[in-house]
Amino acid sequence: MKRNIFNQYISASDFKGLFVSEMLWNNPLGATQLPEITIEDKTFHIKEIAERNGFQILQCHVEDIPSSAMCKKIDHKIRKNAENYICIFMVSSTVHHLWVAPVKKVEKRDIVLVEYDSLDKAGFLFEKMEALSFTLEDNPTILDIIAKVQAAFLINSEKITKDFYAGFKKEHSNFAKFISGIDDHIDDKQNKNKQWYTSVMLNRLMFCYFIQKKEFLDGDVDYLRHKLEWTRQQDGENRFFNKFYKGFLVNLFHDGLNAPKHSHEFEKIYGRIPYLNGGMFDVHQIEREYANLDIADEAFISLFDFFDKWHWHLDDRMTASGRDINPDVLGYIFEQYINDRAQMGAYYTKEDITEYIGRNTIVPYLMSTVKRKDEKHFHANSELWQYLKESGDKYIFDAMKKGVDQTIPEEIAIGLDTTKPNLLERRCHWNERTPEALALPTEIWRETIERLQRYNNIKEKIVKGEITDVNDFITYNLNIRQFVTDYLAHTQDHLFVKHFYHALQHVTILDPTCGSGAFLFAALNILEPLYEVCINRMQEFNAKNSQLFKQELQEIEHKYRSNIQYFIYKSIILRNLYGVDIMVEATEIAKLRLFLKMVAVVEVDKRDPNLGLDPLPDIDFNIRCGNTLVGYATQKELERDLVQGDMFAIEEFKAKVNDEMDKVARTYDIFKNIQLKQTEDMAAFKHAKHELKERLTQLNDLLNHKMFGAVGTAADYEAWYQLHQPFHWLAEFYDIINDHGGFDVIIGNPPYVENRPSNIRYRILHYETIACGNLYAFTLEREYSLINEKGLMGNIVPVSIMSTPGYVNLRKFIHKKGTSYFSSYNIHPCCLFEGVHPRLAIVINTLDSINNDVYVSQYYKWTVSERSILFRKCCYIKLALELVDSSINRSFPKISNNIQNQILLKIKREKKPIGYYQMKQGVSFWYRRAFGAFILFYDKKPLMFDEYGHQIVPTELKELVFDEKYQDIILAVYHSSLFYWFTYSFSDCRNINKPEVEDFQINLDTCKQNYSRLLGSLSLKLSKDLQANSQFLEYNYSSGWRRFQAFYPRKSKPIIDEIDKLLARHYGFTEEELDFIINYDIKYRMGDELNEE
């Protein structure tokens, strides 16, 4: 389609012609008029104008383009008749159009808005039309069309954010130069308080930029820019304005946005400004401590010039500029800018990770809470499980379904039957690329068949009604969020809705190292649609029976200005979310992001005294600053330090502390309830907050001095306090820890830092996992002190939790507490964290000391194109109990199917590890510790020469010595794919350590007796082939120029395969098990050579 043709359709608002005539969509089937939708006294008549395999194109004539919040409400109504659609809103006789496209944004349904009012602005939409067009030969599935729309409309926020951050970083440095009055004798870059206040100001100003674009600041979308210009015009005119900061901004923040009422004189200067509350614009600690603080106007001129280059939206909106930013940018900015967090082992966690962990902890906990309330809902033949049984594959992620409707070619299908002989020959085409119609990105047939078989297995379990446990959703990676949402919308059992809503209102979710709030945001996004569907259902039940949900709906009706969406966010933020971080800047960003989420769902109402905006909740006591690892978490920990002194004095101290903690808890309840009831008595609110702060300060001072006295340090109290920043969970969250037994769900990304004096200046005491020597291990142990006995935990941590002997204490600690799920992630070809490369594991723990099961996954590898579906393909296998017992002291294996379970059990029967046969004198072998696609073992040292041509000994080689009678077998075993798989499964895949080399179990005597001649022949052949394929390379190392012999085992893969066939006979592997071993990780091990003739 040419641009001029597109322009003609846009000018005429002829979208039916555009889609049907030009883009070859189909005419609608049946009735085209959807049921009318009425929201807030506005009625929308929506009509279907085109469709393709169930994906609908809709249009609606309107007088005014609906707001983002209105579009979300419309989407909720449309879904009953059109789940997948694009809806185009049109203002008659104009080219003012709004395209609304629902997309899946990290497993949460969201909407993207594309608005324009001229042909020029519609131009960038033209570029998307090709992706949405078809040819006569095309036969796409509904999944294909959804993927096309998703690709076209999902905003590339990552690129935009990076571009914004590059400029932001410069502006941050520049802004600090114009601040005076904060330790000016210290260089700007080293001046931590000045850097902190720079961040505080930029955070406040970015918040104001977002809300001014929604016309909350005197109805002016460029309010700050205009006020800056105005104050500069007043300079020298004998007015109180001399600088923008002291003369305008300070009053705007403290007396405007932070004050519930504004005088007529104030409004004459500042205009109509809402009262925000929330603490963000309160007098800051830096402002209290530095009376002479000032900022030159030049700082704001430069900053606003930069800000004005961007389009600020509180929703997902696309414009032709490609410079659209939303509040998601703030988290990225913080994690990137605060370099100390990387030094502290803290990394920015992407949304797909936080969603995966949140989904598999929060929703299972809520369902388990309902089950404890009324178990009949969860009986095997209950309505709940019947609903799942009848759902078919609806809750299997779409990525798993790719190709299920296609026919597998005969040359591939011939290898499916594992009972017939010659399996390897029948699977000779399985390592070829899968055609696009059946394949996920980069898949070969072997991977496609395994995925489709797993899909069929899971679907069969669903259809047969074999899935009757909430944790099965984790094991089989089913979309539990969608299932629970759908069931709540479907069920006629009002008690299930009631129990679930009560569970929602009371669930407490903690991130103990919260940073800028990535996991708290994930929790909010998971809880929000669950609140929404519950409230909708309660209203429906109440409409039929006014006695049902009377109390629950009463609370919602008490909202006096905001919509239900605002009430939902406010409830979640106040009731459900809790976070702690050692960096105060982190907690400030976390609160800022949560506040913006609330403001986003409110539209300006100029008739309302506060412009339609309820005061933001004050969450200073939900999101706190302190050291998660130092402080009293429980009563038991406090009593541990109450061992010295007079018994009566100890009892008196305990009574005093308990009394203070009880008072703090009751004061906090008052403080929270004042906000939930939305009382306008601000005096009562401020008094409650002041009293809460005072009580907490006194209580913390009491506990701090007790802890200081117990640690026996030579430092003075103030120095010890500043260094340790103790956080007493027992005091700060007394009602949760003491009355509730702890938090319900704990999720997060703890710091990965070795516990060395050069890294950690404070002392960490009384941890069972102290021998692990890493903060992440201590954090996980701390979480178990903070969680209640029915809770769930989810963390992303280094893979050493599974694969390093030094973390055996942590594995044992976790294992004795309940069931664990371990999924692991490599760093090649891509890694989970940007810019840093730790090998990682996601660990989900349920406190279930009855079963203590261990579930594991394969070691995942992926390319950039696969990242979006990585967590939709993840699945687990239950590790055989025999393997759990034998592995916990070494490492848990990274495996994904029962074939590997069986191979490990057969290896385990050999009893003797290969290290048993080592000797002090005998035949030497050498290996490189570096882990690659093949393990490099040598029977002769590789040659190496220095710059003068003198032969030198490679220093990185490790030596193994065996009895010479096993000489022929050793090289074969260590080069086998079986040994590679074994080592890959148990190691951290960074280095090959001695345990991996020595622990492989094989009876060399039996092997020699049965296969000595054959293995000897293959060993000799392999040795010669490795030498023949070797090459000399040159490299300039830090120690000097070197010429060295490089080996390429992949060129010897056919010989290695023959070795594996003999070892399979030795262990008694089936043909299917042998096929797995020979082709293990074949796509990555062989690379481009895989598909060469």
SELUM-17351 format. One record per residue (C-alpha): x, y, z. Coordinates in steps of 0.25 Angstrom, whole numbers, plus 2048, in hexadecimal, padded with zeros to 3 digits. Example, Ala and Ser with C-alpha at 12.3 -4.5 7.8 and 13.67 -1.06 7.14 Angstrom:
<sites>
8317EE81F/8377FC81D/
</sites>
This chain:
<sites>
800800800/80580E7FC/805819806/7FC8227FE/7F18167FE/7F381580D/7F182480E/7E4823806/7DE819810/7E282181C/7DD82E816/7CF827814/7D081F821/7CD813818/7D3808821/7CA7FD81B/7D080080D/7DE801813/7DE7F381A/7D57EB810/7D97F1802/7E77F5805/7EC7EC810/7E47DF80C/7DD7DD819/7CF7D7818/7C17DD819/7BB7DA827/7B37CD829/7A57CF82E/7A07DB836/7AA7E7836/7A47F0841/7A97ED84F/7A07EF85B/7A17FE85F/7AA80186A/7A680C874/7B181187E/7AF81E887/7A382387F/7AA821871/7A5817867/7AE81185D/7A980A850/7B480184B/7B37F983E/7BB7EE838/7C17F282A/7CB7E7827/7D07DA82D/7DA7CF82B/7D97C1832/7D27C883E/7DB7D483F/7D17E083D/7D37EE838/7C97F783F/7C580683D/7BD810845/7B881E842/7BA82884E/7B9836851/7C6837859/7D182D859/7D0825866/7DB826870/7E581A873/7DD817880/7D0816878/7D680D86E/7DA804879/7CC80387E/7C780186F/7D17F686D/7CB7EF87A/7BD7F0873/7C17EC865/7C97E086A/7BB7D986C/7B97D985D/7C77DC857/7D37D685E/7DD7DA853/7DB7E784B/7DF7F4847/7D57FF849/7D680C842/7CE818848/7CB82383E/7C6832840/7BD834835/7C183D829/7CF83D82E/7DC83582D/7DD83583C/7DE82683F/7E281D84B/7E680F848/7E5806854/7ED7F8854/7EC7EF860/7FA7E8862/8007DF86C/80A7E6873/8127DC87C/8067D387D/7FD7DF881/7F27E4877/7F57F2874/7F17FC869/7F9804860/7F481185B/7F781884D/7F182584B/7F382F840/7EB83B83B/7F283E82D/7F7835822/805839825/804833833/7FD82782E/809824825/81181B82F/804812830/806810821/813808824/80B7FE82C/8017FB822/80A7F281A/80C7E9826/7FC7E8827/7FA7E5819/7F87D7812/7F97D1805/7EF7C77FE/7F87BC801/7F97BF810/7F27B681A/7F67BB828/7F17B6835/7EB7BF83F/7F87BE847/8007C383B/7F77CF83A/7F87D2848/8077D1847/8067DB83B/7FE7E5843/8077E384F/8137E6847/80D7F2840/8077F984C/8107F5858/81980185B/8287FF85B/829805869/8377FF86B/83D807860/835814863/839812872/84881186E/84881D865/841825870/84B82087B/857824873/852833873/84D832881/85B82D886/86183A880/856843886/85883C894/867840894/86484E88F/859851899/86284D8A5/86C8588A0/8618638A3/85E85E8B1/8648668BC/8648658CB/8668568CC/8748538D1/87A85C8C6/8888598CA/88684A8C5/8878488B6/87A8468AF/87C8388AB/8808348B9/87683C8C0/86C8318C3/86183B8CA/8628448BE/8608388B4/8558338BD/84E8418BC/8508428AD/8488348AC/83E8398B5/83B8468AD/83C83F8A0/8328348A5/82883F8AA/82984789D/82783A894/81B83889D/81684689A/81984488B/81083888B/80483E892/80584B88B/80384487E/7F683F884/7F284E887/7F384C896/7FC859898/7F3864895/7EE85E888/7FB861882/80285687B/80F85E87B/80D864889/81C86288E/822869881/818874882/81A877891/82987788F/828881884/81E88988C/827889899/83388E891/82B89988B/82789E899/83689F89D/83A8AD8A2/82B8B28A2/82B8B28B2/8238A68B3/82789A8BC/82B8928AF/83A8928AE/83D8848AA/8348798A5/83886F8AF/8378778BC/82D8818B6/8238778B0/8268688B1/8288668C0/81B86D8C2/8148658B7/8198588BD/81885A8CC/80C8648CD/8058608C0/8068518BC/80884D8CB/7FD8568D1/7EE8528D1/7E98608D0/7EE86C8C8/7EB87B8CB/7E58848C0/7F388B8C0/7FA87E8BD/7F187B8B2/7F38898AC/8028858AA/8028768A9/7F58748A3/7EC8678A6/7F585D8AC/7F084F8B1/7F484B8BF/7FC83E8BD/8018398CB/80982D8CA/8158338D1/81D8368C3/81B8458C4/81D8468D3/82984D8D9/8358438D6/84083F8DF/84A8468D7/8418538D7/8408528E6/84F8508E8/85585B8DE/84E8688E1/8568708D6/8528668CB/85086D8BD/84F8698AE/8538738A3/848875898/85287088E/850862893/841862890/843869882/84C85E87E/844853884/83685887E/83D859871/84084A871/833846877/82B84E86D/831845862/829839867/81A836867/816833875/80A829877/805821882/7FF817879/80580F86D/804818862/80B819854/80D82684C/815828840/82182E848/82582184D/82982885A/81D824863/821821871/81881C87D/81B81988C/82280C889/82E814885/830818894/83480A899/83E80888D/844816890/84681389F/84C80689D/85680B892/85A818899/85C8138A7/86980C8A4/86B8088B2/8607FE8B0/8687F68A6/8747F68B0/86A7F18BA/8667E68B1/8587EB8AE/8547EB8A0/8487F0898/83E7E5897/8357E588A/8267E488A/8267D6884/82E7D1890/8267D889B/8197D4894/81D7C5894/8217C58A3/8157CD8A7/80B7C589F/8107B88A5/8107BD8B3/8057C78B5/7FA7C08AE/7FD7B28B4/7FD7B88C2/7F07BF8C0/7E97B28BB/7EF7AA8C6/7E97B48D0/7DC7B28CA/7DE7A38CB/7E17A48DA/7D47AC8DC/7CB7A28D5/7D27968CF/7C67918C8/7C979B8BC/7D57928BA/7D07848BA/7D477C8AE/7C777D8A8/7C378B8AC/7BF7968A2/7CC79C8A2/7D479089D/7C878D893/7CA79B88D/7D879888B/7D578A885/7CC79087B/7D579B877/7DE79286E/7EB79986B/7E67A886E/7F07A987A/7FC7A3873/8047AF86E/8037B285F/8127B085D/8107A1861/8057A0856/80D7A484A/80B79983F/801790847/7F779283B/80278E831/80578082B/81377B82F/81B777822/81D768820/82C769821/82A76F82F/81E767834/82675A831/82E75C83D/82375E847/82174F84B/82B74C855/82773D856/82D73A848/83B737845/84574083E/84174D845/84D755842/84C752833/83D755833/84076383A/84B766830/84377382C/84077883A/84B78183B/84778982F/840797830/831796832/82879D827/8237AB82C/8147A682C/81879C838/8247A383E/8277AD849/8337B5846/8407AD843/8397A0846/83E793840/83578783E/83A78084B/83678C853/82878E84C/82577F84E/82878085D/82078D85F/814787857/81577A85F/81578286C/80978A867/80177D864/805777872/800784879/7F4785871/7F1776874/7F2778883/7E9784882/7DE77D87A/7DF771882/7DD77988F/7EB775895/7EE783899/7E87868A6/7F378D8AE/7F679C8AD/8057998AD/8037918A0/80279E899/8107A189D/815793899/80F79388B/8107A3889/8017A5887/7FC7B3887/7F67B4895/7F37C3894/7EA7C1888/7E47B488E/7E07BB89B/7DB7C8895/7D27C088B/7CD7B7896/7CA7C289F/7C27C9893/7BB7BB891/7B77B589E/7A97B78A4/7AF7B38B2/7AE7C08B9/7B67BA8C5/7C27B78BC/7C27C68B8/7C07CA8C6/7CC7C28CB/7D57C68C0/7D27D58C2/7D57D48D1/7E27CD8CD/7E57D88C4/7E37E38CE/7EC7DC8D9/7F77D68D1/8057DD8D5/8107DD8CA/81E7E08CD/82A7E38C5/8357E48D0/83F7EB8C6/8357F28BE/83E7FC8B6/8358058AE/8297FB8AF/82A7F28A3/8247E68AB/81A7EF8B2/8157F48A5/8147E68A0/80C7E28AC/8037EF8AA/8017EA89B/7FD7DC89F/7F37E18AA/7EC7EC8A3/7E47E3899/7E17DA8A4/7DB7E58AC/7D47EA8A0/7CD7DD89D/7C97DB8AB/7C37E98AD/7BB7E78A0/7B67D98A4/7B27DF8B2/7AA7EA8AC/7A37E08A3/7A07D78AF/79B7E38B7/7927E88AC/78B7DA8AC/78B7D98BC/78D7E68C3/7927DF8D0/79E7D88C8/7AB7E08C9/7A47EC8D0/7B07EE8D9/7BB7ED8CF/7B47F68C5/7B28008D0/7C08038D1/7C18058C2/7B580F8C2/7BD8178CC/7C681C8C1/7C282A8BF/7CA82F8B3/7D18248AC/7CD8198A3/7CD80A8A7/7DB8088A1/7E18138AA/7DB80C8B6/7E17FE8B1/7EF8048B0/7ED80B8BD/7E97FF8C4/7F47F78BE/7FF8018C2/7FA8038D0/7F67F58D3/7FE7EB8CB/80C7F18C8/8187F28D1/8267F58CD/8347F88D4/8417FC8CE/84E8018D4/84E80D8CA/8458188CD/84581D8BE/83F80F8BA/8338108C4/83081E8BF/8308198B0/82780D8B4/81D8168BB/81D8208AF/81B8158A5/80F8108AD/80981E8AE/80A82089F/80281389D/7F78198A5/7F782689F/7F6820891/7E881B893/7E2828897/7DD83388E/7DD842891/7D0846897/7D0855897/7C385689F/7C984E8AB/7D18568B5/7DD84D8B4/7DB84B8A5/7D683D8A6/7E28378AD/7E18318BA/7EE8348C3/7F88298C0/7FA81F8CB/8068218D5/80E8148D3/81A8198DB/81780D8E5/8158038DA/8228068D2/82D8088DC/83C80A8DC/8458018E4/84F7F58E4/8467E98E2/8517E08E8/8547E78F5/84A7E98FF/83F7E1907/8367D98FE/82F7D1908/82C7D0917/8357C4918/8417CC912/83F7D791C/83E7CD928/84C7C8923/8527D5927/84B7D6934/8547CD93C/85D7D6944/8597DE951/84E7DC95C/8437D3958/8387DD95D/83F7E8955/83E7DF948/82F7DC94B/82D7EB94D/8347EE940/82C7E4938/81F7E993E/8237F793A/8277F392C/81A7EB92A/8117F692F/818800926/8177F791A/8087F591D/80680491D/80D806910/8057FB90A/7F880290E/7FD80F90A/80080A8FC/7F28048FB/7EC8128FE/7F58188F4/7F280E8E9/7E380E8EC/7E281D8EB/7E781C8DD/7DF8118D9/7D28188DE/7D78248D6/7D382D8E2/7D683C8DF/7DA83F8ED/7E98428EA/7EC8468F8/7E88388FD/7F18328F1/7FD83B8F4/7FC838903/7FB829901/8078298F8/80F832902/80B82990D/80F81C905/81D822902/81F826910/81C818915/82481190B/83081A90E/82F81791D/82E80891A/839807910/84280F919/83F805924/8427F991B/84E7FF915/855802922/8527F3927/8587EE91A/8647F791B/8667F2929/8657E3925/86F7E3919/87B7E7921/8817F1918/88C7FB91B/885806912/87D811919/86E810917/86C81B90D/877815904/871807905/86380C902/8678138F5/86F8078F0/8657FD8F3/8578048F1/8507FA8F9/8417F78F5/8397F0900/82E7E98F8/8287E5905/8257F4908/8237FA8FA/8197EF8F6/8157EA904/8067E7900/80B7DE8F4/8167D78FB/8107D5909/8017D4906/8017CF8F8/80D7C68FA/8157CD8EF/8137D18E0/80A7C88D7/8137CA8CA/8227CE8C9/8277D18BC/8347D88B7/8427D88B1/84C7D98BD/85A7DE8BC/8647D58B7/8707D98BF/87B7D18C5/87C7D48D4/88A7D98D5/88F7E58DD/8937EC8D0/8847EB8CB/87C7EB8D8/8807F48E3/8757F08ED/8757E38F5/86B7D88F2/8697CF8FE/8607C3901/85D7BD8F4/85D7AE8F1/8627B18E3/86D7BA8E7/8777B08E1/8717B28D3/8787C08D4/86E7C88CB/8637D28CE/8597CB8C6/85A7BE8CE/8587C78DB/84C7CE8D5/8457C18D1/8477BC8DF/8427C98E5/8357C88DC/8327BB8E3/8327C38F0/8287CD8EA/81E7C38E3/8137BD8EA/8117AE8EA/8087AD8DE/8107B78D5/8177B68C8/8247BC8C4/82A7BF8B6/8387C58B3/8427C68A8/8507C38AD/85D7BD8A7/85D7AF8A2/8677AB8AE/85A7A98B6/85979C8AE/8667998A9/87279D8B3/8767948BE/8797A08C7/86A7A38C7/8667968CD/86279D8DA/8587A58D2/8527998CB/8507918D7/84A79D8DE/84079F8D3/83D7908D1/83978E8DF/82F7998DF/8277948D3/8257928C4/82E7998BB/82E79C8AC/83C79F8A5/83C7A5897/84A7A8892/84F7B2887/85C7B387F/8637BF87A/8667BA86C/8617BE862/8597C886A/8587CB879/84C7D0882/8537DC887/8577E787E/8667EB87E/8697E1889/86B7D2887/8687CA894/8637BC891/8557BC898/84B7B389F/83C7B68A2/8387B08AF/82A7AE8B3/8287A98C1/81B7A48C8/81B7A18D7/8177938D7/81F78B8E0/81777E8DD/81C77C8CF/8297838CE/8297808BF/8337868B5/82F78A8A7/83A78E89D/83A79388F/844792883/85079D882/8497A7879/8507AD86D/8497B7864/84C7C1859/8467D0859/83A7CB850/8367C185B/8377CA867/8287CE866/8247BF867/82F7BA871/8267B987D/81A7B4875/8227A7872/8277A587F/824798886/82878F892/82A780895/82A77A8A3/8377758A6/8387678AB/8397668BA/84575D8B9/84C7688B0/8487738BA/84E76C8C6/85B7698BE/85C7778B7/8597818C3/8677808C8/86D7838BA/86378A8B1/8557888AB/85578489D/85078D892/84678388A/839784884/833776881/832768886/83C76387C/84776B884/841766891/84375888D/85175A887/856760894/85075489C/85774A893/864752895/8627528A4/8617438A4/8707428A0/8737468AF/88274A8AC/8867588A7/89175989D/8997608A7/89A7538AF/8A474E8A4/8AD75A8A5/8BB7588AA/8C87608AE/8D07598A3/8CB754896/8C7759888/8C4768888/8B8770881/8B577E881/8A9787880/8A579587E/89C79B889/8957A487F/88779F87B/88479F86D/87B797863/88578C865/88E788871/89D78886D/8A477C872/8B277986E/8BB76D86E/8C6776869/8C978486E/8C578E863/8D179585D/8D47A4860/8DF7AD85C/8E37BB861/8E77C6858/8F57C1857/8F17B3852/8F47AC85F/8EA7A1863/8E37A4870/8D979D879/8CB7A2879/8C87A6887/8B97A5887/8B9796886/8B478D891/8BB77F892/8B4771895/8BC765898/8B6756896/8BB748896/8C1746888/8B8739886/8AC743885/8B374C87B/8AB74886F/89E74A876/8A175887D/8A2760870/89675A86A/88D75C877/89176A879/88F76E86A/88176786A/87476F868/86F767874/87A76E87D/87777B877/86977A87A/86C775888/87578188B/86C78B885/86178688D/86878789A/872792899/8707A1899/8747A188A/87F7AB88C/88A7A3890/88D794891/89179189F/8977858A6/88A77F8AB/88477F89D/890778898/89176E8A3/88276B8A6/87E765899/87A75689D/87F74B894/88573D897/89273E88F/89572F892/88872A88C/889734881/89772F87E/89372187F/888722874/88C72E86B/89B72F86D/89F72C85F/894735858/896741862/8A5740860/8A4740851/89A74C852/8A375385C/8AF752852/8A7756846/8A176284E/8AF766853/8B5766845/8A876D83F/8A977884A/8B877B846/8B577A837/8AA785839/8B278E842/8B779B83D/8C27A5842/8BC7B3846/8C37BF84B/8BF7C9856/8C57D485E/8C27D186C/8C57DB878/8D17D287B/8D67D386D/8D47CE85E/8D17BF85D/8CF7B5852/8C77A9857/8C079C852/8B179D851/8A8791851/89A78F84A/893783850/886786848/88E78183C/88F774843/881773847/87E76683F/88975F847/884764854/87675F84F/87C75184E/88275285C/874756861/86E74A85B/878741862/875748870/86674686D/86873786C/870738879/86673F881/85A73887A/854745874/84874386B/84974885D/841754861/84A75786C/856756862/85075F858/84E769863/85C769867/863769859/85A775855/85A77C863/85B78B861/85E788852/85A79584C/86379D855/86F793856/870792847/86B7A0842/86C7A2833/872795831/86578E835/85E790827/86A78F81F/86A783815/
</sites>
